Amino acid sequence: MHAQTVRLIHLKQVGPDCHLLKFDCPEVANQARPGQFVHLRVTAGCDPLLRRPFSVMRTNPAEGSFEVLVRVVGRGTEMLAQSQPGSEFHVLGPLGNPFELSGPEGDVVLVAGGVGVAPLIFLATALHESERHRYVRALFGAGTEDDLCCWLELSGVCDEFTAVTEDGSAGETGLVTDFLPEQLDRGAGCVYACGPRAMLAEVARQCQAAAVPCFVSLEQWMGCGVGACLGCVIPTRASGVGRYQRVCKDGPVFDAAVIDWEAMRGGCGPG
Amino acid sequence: MAAGRVDLSVDLAGLRLVNPVLVASGTFGYGTEYADLVDVSKLGGIITKGITLQPREGNPPPRICETPAGMLNAIGLQNPGVEVFICDKLPALREFGIPVIVNIAGETADDYVALAARLSECEAIAALELNLSCPNVKQGGMHFGIDCALTRTVVGAVREATRLPLITKLSPNVTDIAALARAARDGGTDALSLINTLLGMNVDIRRRQPTLANVTGGLSGPAIRPVAVRMVWDVADAVDLPIVGMGGIMSAADALQFIMAGATAVAVGTANFVDPGVTGRIIKDLAVFCEEHGVARIADLIGAAHSEESR
């Protein structure tokens, strides 16, 4: 894990409220694994105070850079979106546990919702480049065509790609989870998902019913990012002191089977 | 005078600290969480996450929420319990070679006594911090810290159970913090730490409900610093006990405000989340300040603002 000041080298709007930010940082570029995140300080001042966690979307070790996908949801992300190339930010990372790549045999199914696509682009890229070729089928859902941020970056590294929009402006019409049953019916070795809580809960439910292993990347309001403050927890099925696990340190990738999805429904955090 | 020759050491109720910079309970885990990022051995000391007799799972999420120049937290004292702390956390803490101050919390006076007695059997614990001021648990916690008679009783009972130095952590959620400080002194505390978090709340207007699952939480960060400095000032006036000052310290300049208001040592809390390197920078900058201002010993600055006042 590194703590350092990094330079923003490129920034591009990729959706109505989504921006792709590229930072110069050889350490994260070389060490980050799919599913890991960086904890970014958006201002040197003290308001907004806390860092913001972002999944790494892609790395370019040759260039020494990494990219994150930022959706503007508040003042911190607004400041990031408004920043100029050349600006410097303090970053901690890579943090958290990556996706387990040596999962069970069989096709890999990715389910992405909105900006949840970011870690799955990194994962699909790694699977695509890996010597042990896995057949990767991706489902990517969003509200409208414009919200399908970076869909080309995902489709380019998958063997099959299905876009789903709620308004039918692109791809299939409906919710992304409406199209998961047929993917599971075709057989799948493992499902990886990232997106809104409700989507993840439904993905987890379907995977459990089909007895397919499922791993999800979760987000939560975060304090330290290194496991000390116990602020970013999510509820698991365990009882007692292990019930609440830290997204920053125990996650952000979790086996969907350990999560208490019922308790997650109570609106316990972003998404 | 070179910065390297400035004497940063302070005496906190018989505890010699090589510098006055501690890390505040709950913001630094049990030390190892930050070991990759911080040279923990260079700190003046570490105050652990609060420990209870039995393991506690803590509050449901969301547990934290950002506020202007601050944050609310309602962790609910999640911790593995004193026995697991002693077996799994204490050995690694000891390795840092700095004073380990264990923060203890209970639901009853007997809990505090049992914790103090148990921890007194362990080597390498420098002091106990009595958490009489946690705002985020239903039983105990702040319940003790806002009542003078209870504070005196609990501190007195713990005093009889241990020979370790006792630091009583005071709640700011009171009308007269000096009265609580006197009660803790009368109970036999060796030092005081203040302030714990200020009780606060945030409403999620989109969901039309409190943001935190616990409804209320404790406010920390730079937003509370002026309140904390004022309370250190008041308590320093009221009792003749060493004080660990805390509340929104982000820099050496902030730390010096607390020291000059009467704190012997300071604890850095929320700033660790924002900038893990902050404690190292504060220690360095304290020496630079002393050098630039011809101060040979930082201890000479303790309460300095009071002596200005009396001139």
Interface residues (C-beta under 8 A of the other chain):
Chain A: M1 A3 R41 C46 D47 P48 L49 L50 R51 H90 L92 Q220 W221 M222 G223 C224 G225 V226 G227 A228 C229 L230 G231 C232 V233 I234 P235 S239 G240 V241 G242 R243 Y244 K249 A263 G266 G267 C268 G269
Chain B: G26 T27 F28 G29 E33 Y34 D36 L37 K49 P55 R56 E57 G58 P60 P61 P62 R63 I64 C65 E66 P68 A69 G70 M71 N73 I75 Q78 N79 P80 G81 R207 Q209 A213 G221 P222 M250 T270 N272 F273 V274 D275 P276 G277
